[in-house]
Amino acid sequence: MAFEGLAARLQDTLTKIRGKGKVSEQDIKEMMREVRLALLEADVNFKVVKQFVASVKEKALGQEVMKSLTPGQQVIKVVNEELTELMGSEQSKIAVAAKAPTVVMMVGLQGAGKTTTTAKLANHLRKNHNRKPLLAACDIYRPAAIQQLETLGKQLNMPVFSLGDKVSPVEIAKKAIEKAKEEHCDYVILDTAGRLHIDETLMAELSEIKASVNPDEILLVVDSMTGQDAVNVAESFNEQLQVTGAVLTKLDGDTRGGAAISIKAVTNTPIKFAGMGEKIDQLEAFHPERMASRILGMGDVLSLIEKAQSNVDEEKAKELEKKLRTMDFTFDDFLEQLEQVKSMGPLEDLLGMMPGMNKKGMKDLKVDEKQLTRVEAIVKSMTPLEKQDPSVINGSRRRRISKGSGTTIQDVNRLLKQFEDMKKMMKQMTGMQSGKGKKRGKGLGGFKLPF
């Protein structure tokens, strides 16, 4: 999860005050001391921390909090609101030019994940906004940068514009825009060169590209794991280029992440996207209020719903509901459901979006992806007949399935029993919920994983 260390510290601190019926000035002072330490340890810029703590303290000691019925919860509400404000208050969307194509210039240091992020952004625009992007290879210095972008373009079945490494990046950018107009593309995303550190040559070239194509959006790609350096990099690029937004990469890593929180406050540049993994579809629009909620263990139901909507086939969901009601649900259907759950991302990330599922809750639940793999292996070791009609699975078939899936006979027995129990439960539920307008079971239908 993003901001893991910070999330754990803040959640522990806020738990102490959550249920308090009365909150004294001393309680708030102690809490703010803990919050201050948590933010500093997570690499949040010290000036930002000072301002944040002062603001929370002032509001938490206000009359409406101290005299409310649940002051503990009111204090947490203040922390949540201030954290949201710190990260940008509300979502900042990607620019759309009045006349296509919209030109997006990707900038940043070498190693921040600029080329991959360029492809991820193109995929995001096509998948979520029904746009037609053109990728432009403007990094002529890094060995294999052009090849990398072309490979990613092939993977996505998306056009990549390149003139090789002997033509100037300015010329490539201009020609790419001409090509985009010819091909009626909505966006041109320019993958520009980076360096291992900020230097005059790099900045002069980027300024030249900016002057020649007048981009609608200049997105700075920042590696969240570089700590305070991330803020310094953002400041330097913003000074030279007037960056319009930031993209945070490697937010899924074991990172303190606080520097990323500081970017908006220090540079006044909104965070527009966050890379939540290495896969090409793991780029999310950045919602400050949702991220604050996730950090404080309050869940992120909206993102969870969006994930479900983009990964779950509506027609299949309706068909499944019908099968559950008519008791035609088979292991083939179960396997399909399992695949859909897995396509939404790691289980731990999904559970982290559930309200109340803080670090302690996650620990108690002991999320183990291997459980899903074992269940999948058992089902895949069944014959088509066995999946359709588990009642035919006798002793010898159970031995064969356990051997084929690398599990024990007890594991197979447990899965079969739970599958039958689930079907019985669904039968009872459909009987109870046959009334008009009542919700009926969907998905895994209360199925609990064995082992």
N, C-alpha and C positions, 0 to 999 in steps of 0.2 A: 504494500500500500504506500501511496505517496506520503511523505512527511512522517514516516513511521515513528521515529524517536520522539519528535515533537508531539505527535498525537498521543503517544503513551503517557508522556509527562503531564500534558495539559489535562488529559482525562482523569488521571490519578488526583491531580490538584483539585479539579472541579467536583469530583465525587465527594470530597470532604465537606463541601459547602452546599451541595445540591439539596439535601433534605432539611436544611436548617430552617426552623420556624422563625428564629430571630438571628439577625446578622449584625454583629457589632463592627465598629470602625477597626478594631484590632483584628477581627476575622478577615476583613478585606485587605488590611495591610499585609497580613501573613500570606494570604492567597496571592496577592500581587508580587510579593517577594519570590514565591515559587514560579509564578508565570514569567516573571522577568528572567529568572535563571534558566527556565525551559527554553525561552526564545533565544537567549544568548548562546546557550549550548547548541542550539539548532542552527547557529550561524546567521541569525537575523541581525542586520546592521544595528549597531548599538544606539545610533541616533533614532532609528525607527522604534527600537524597543522602548527608549525613554519616553517618546511621544505617545506610544501605544498605552504604556502603563499609566501615564498621567491621565490620559483620556478615559480609560476604563475606571480608574479610581474615582475621578470626578463624577462620572455618571452613576457608578455603583453606590456612591455615598449620597446620591440625590434623594429627595423626599419620596418620590414615587416608588423607589426601590425599598427603602428602609421601612416604609409604612404599608407595603403591599402584604397580601396574605401569604405569599410564598417568596420571601426575599432571596432565598438561596437560588431558586430557579430564575428569578429576575436578574441576579448577578450574572448567571450563565448566559442569559439572553443578551446582556450588555457585551460580554466577551465575544459572543458569536457575531453580533452586529459590527463590533469594532474590527474583528478579524476579517470579516467580509469587506469592510471599507478599506482596510489595509491592502487587500489584494485586488481592489479595483471596483468595489461596490456592485457593479452589474456586468453582465457579459458584454464584451466588446467584439462585435462581429466583423468579419473580413469585408473589405471594401468591394463595392460593385461599381464599375465605371458607367457613366451615362451612356457611353457608346462602346460596344465591345471592340477589341478584347480588353479586359481588366489586366493591367500589368503588375505582377507581384515580384519584387526583387528579394531574394533570400540572401542574407548576409550573416557573417559570424566567423569565429575562429576555426581553424582546421581541427578536426576531431570532435566537434560539437554535435555532429550528425546531420550536417546541412543537406547533403545529397539525398540521404534516406528520407529526411523530413520533407524535402521537395516532392518526392514521389508519394509520400504519405498524404501530403496536403492535396495533391492532384486527385488521389484516390478518394479522399474525404469530400472534395468538391463534387466529384462525379456521383458518389454513392449517396450523399446526404442533400445535395443541392441540385442534382441533375444537370451539372455543368459539363462542358467539353473543354478540358484543359490541354495545353501544349507545353511540354517541358523543354527548356532550352539549356544546353550544356555550355555555360560561359566560363567554366573553370578550365583553363588551358594549361595550368601549371602542375597541378597535383597528378602524379602518374596514375593512370587508369580512372580518373574522375569521370571522363566522358563515357568510358566503357561501363562504369558502374551505373551511371544514369540510364544508359541505353538498355542495360540488363534489367533494371527495375521497370523501365518502360515496357519492355517485352513481357515481363511478368504480369503487368497490369493491362496489357494490350492497349497501350496509350502512346501517342506519337511523341517522339523526342527529336528536337531540332539540333543539328550539330554541323559545324563547318570545320571540324578537326581542331588541332592545336596550333595551327600556323596563322590563324586569322585572329585579329584583336577581339577581346571580349565585347567591346563597344559595338563593333561591326556585327558580331554574332547576335547581340541583343536586338539591334535594329532590324536585321534580316528575319529574326524569329517573329517579331511583331508583324512584319509584312506577310510572312507565311501564315500566321494565325488568322489574319484578315482574309486571306485567300481561302483558307480551310474552314472559315466561319467558327473559329474556336472562341469560347467565352473568356478564357483565362490564358495568359502566358506566364509561366513561372520560371524565373531566371535563377539558375543555380550558379552563383558567383564563387570566385576563389576565396579561400581563407588563408591565414598564415598561422604559425604556432604562437605568434604574439602580434600585437597591433604595431604596424609600422607605417611610415609615410607613403611608401610605394603602394601598399594595399589600399589605404584610404584614398589616395589620389585616383587610383583606377576605379574604385567604387563610386567616387564622386563624379567621375567622368561618365560612367554608365548612367548614373542618376540624371545628370544634366542632359544626356543625349536621348533618353527614352521617357523621362518624366513619369516614373512609376506611380501607380495609384496606392500602392502599399509597399512599405519596406519592412520586412519581418526579420527580426534579429533572432537567430537560433542560439540558445544558451544551454550549455551543459549544466544541469542542476547539481551535479556532483562536484563542481569546482569550488564550492563554498563562496567565500567573500569575493573571490576573483570574478564570479559571475556578475556581481554588481558593478565592479570596476570596468569590466568589458562592456556592459550595457551602457554605462556612463560615457565611455570613450566613443563608442559607435553612435550613440545618440547625439553627442556634441557635434560630430563630423557630418552625420547624414540625416539627422532629425528622423529617427526611426519611428514607424507608426504602430508597431506592435512587437511583442516578444513571443517566441515559441520555446517552451521549456522541454528539454529532452531528458530522458533517463529518470523521470519522476518515479518510476516503479522500482528503481534501484535502492540499495541500502544507504539512503542518503539522508543527511540531516535536513536538507531542503529549505532551511530558513532563508538562505540567500535569495532563493527564488521569490519568497514572499516579499523580500525587500525591494525587488526590482521596480514594482509599480510605485512604491512610496518614494524611492530615491530618484528615479528618472521620469516619473509621471508617464511612463510608457505602459499601455495596457497589456496584460498577458492575454493573448488571443487563443493559443492552443497549447496542449500539453501532451507529450509523448509518454504513453503509459506502458510501453513494452517494445520489443524489437520487431514484432510482426507489422506488415504493411498497413493493416487496418487499425493499428493501435495508436491513433491520434485522436484526441478528443477536443471539442470546443471547450475553452476554459470558462467555467461558471464560478466566480468568486464565492457566491453564497453557498453553492453545493460543496465546494472544496472546504470552506470553513466548517460546514456542518459535518463533513466526513472527518476532518481533523479532530473535532470535539466529540466524536462518537455518536452523533445524532443521526447518522445515516444519510443516504442520498437516493431517495426513492425515485425521483424524477429521472436520474441517469439510469437507474436499474430498469425502469419502464421503457426508456428509449432503447436500451440494449436489447430487451426482450422483443420490442416491436421490430427492430431491424434484423433480428436473427431468427424469429419464429414465424413460420409460414402460416398466415391466417386461415387459409383453406384447410391445411393439415390440422390446425388446432380445432376447427369446427368438426372435422371428420373424427378426430380423436374423442371429442366430447360425446359424439354420437355413439362411438364404440364403447365408451365407458358406461353409458346409459343402457346399452343393449347387452353389456357383458361380453362383447366380442374382442376386448382388449387382449392382445397377445404379446409374447416376448419380442416379436418384431417391432410392434408399436412402442414397447418399452425402450428398445434399443434406439429407435428414432428420437424419442424424448431425451434420452441420455446424450445423444449427439448434439441436439439443440442446446442443451444446458452447457455442454463443453464449448460450443461455438461462441458462447457469450463471454468467455474468458475464464481465468482461474477462479475456482470456487471461493478461495479466500477473498479475492477482490469483490466478488458478487455479495458475499456475506457481509463484507465491510461496508456495503451500501445500505444494509438493513438498519433501521433505527434501533438504538440500544445495543447494537453489536459492537461494543468497544473492545479494546485489546484483551480485557479479562474474559469477556464473553467468547472471543475467538479462541482463547487459550483453552477454556473449558470444553469447547466444542471439538477441539483437536481435529481441525480440517486436514484430511489426508486424501490427496488426489489419487493415491494408489488404490484406494477403496473403489473408486469409479472404474479404474483400469481392470481390477480383479473381477468386478461384476460384469463388465463388458466382455472380458475373456471367457467367463462362464457361459454367457448367452451366445457368444459367437462359436463356442464349441458344440452347440446343440445343432441337430439336423433341422431342416425346414419343418418336418412333422412335429418334432419336439417343441419348437418355438410356437407353433400353432396350437398344439394340444399337449401341455406339460404333464397331463395325467398318464401318458404312455411311458414316462420316464421311470423305469424300474431300476432295480439294484445294479445290473450290469451296465445300463446306460449311464447311471450316475457315476460309476467308476470311470467309464470312458470320458465323460465330460470333465471330471476333476483332473484326469490325466492330461487331457487336451488343453485345459486352461491353466495348468500348473497350480491348482488349488487343491484343498482337501475335500473329501466326500462330505464332511460336516459343513464346509462352506457352501457346497452345492445344495445340500439339504436345507440349510438356513435360507438361501435365496428362494428356493421353490416354495418353502413354507410362507415366507413373507409376501411372495407374489400372490399366493392363494388368499392370505389374510387381507391383502390390499383389495383383491377382487370382491371378497365378501363385504368388506367395509364400503366399497363403492356401491354395491348392491343395496346395502342398508341406506346409504346416503341418498341414492336416486329414488328409493322408496319414500324417504322422509321429505325429499325436496322436489317432489313432482308437482307441488303447488305452483300456480302461475306466478311468473316473475321472479321466482327464487333462483339463486345462483347454483349452478351445478359444478361438480368437480372437474378440474382440468389438470393437465401436466402430469406429474408423477403421482398425483392423487394421494398425498400423505405417505408415500412409500419411504420407509427408512432404510438406509443402506445397512447391509449386514457387516459382520466382522468387527 
